[in-house]
Amino acid sequence: MENIENKFFTMEPTQTFNLIALSLIVVMHAGVLALRLGISLGRN
């Protein structure tokens, strides 16, 4: 079985950048959904 940590560090910079960008999008999307949920709960 391969070492997962080693595989992560040997990734190409573009792959790492894509991973960071994707994570950022997911976090932002989750934040927007949470904000919208909070607003809709506040109205009731």
N, C-alpha and C positions, 0 to 999 in steps of 0.2 A: 504494500500500500504506500502511495506517495505521500510526501509531507505537504500538506495544504499550504502552510505558511510560506514554505520555500517557493511554491508555485505562484503565490501572490506577489512576492517580491521580484520574481523574474518576469513579471508581466511587462509588456511594452508600455511606454509612456502614454500612447494614444488610448490603449485599453483602460489604463488607470484613470485617465481623464474622462473617458466615456462613463466609467463606473461612478466617478464623483458627480458628473453632470446628471446621471440618471437618479442617483440618490437624492440630489438636490431637488429635482423635479418631483420625486415621490414625497419628500418632506414638505415641499411647498403645497402640493396638492392636498396632502393630509391636513395641513394648517388651514387652507381655504375651506375645506369641508368642515373642520371643527368650528371655524369662525361662523360659517353659515348656520350650522346646527345651533350654536350658542345664540345667534341672533333670533332664529326661529323659536327657540325655547323661551327666550326673553319676551317675545311678543305674547305668548299664551298666558 
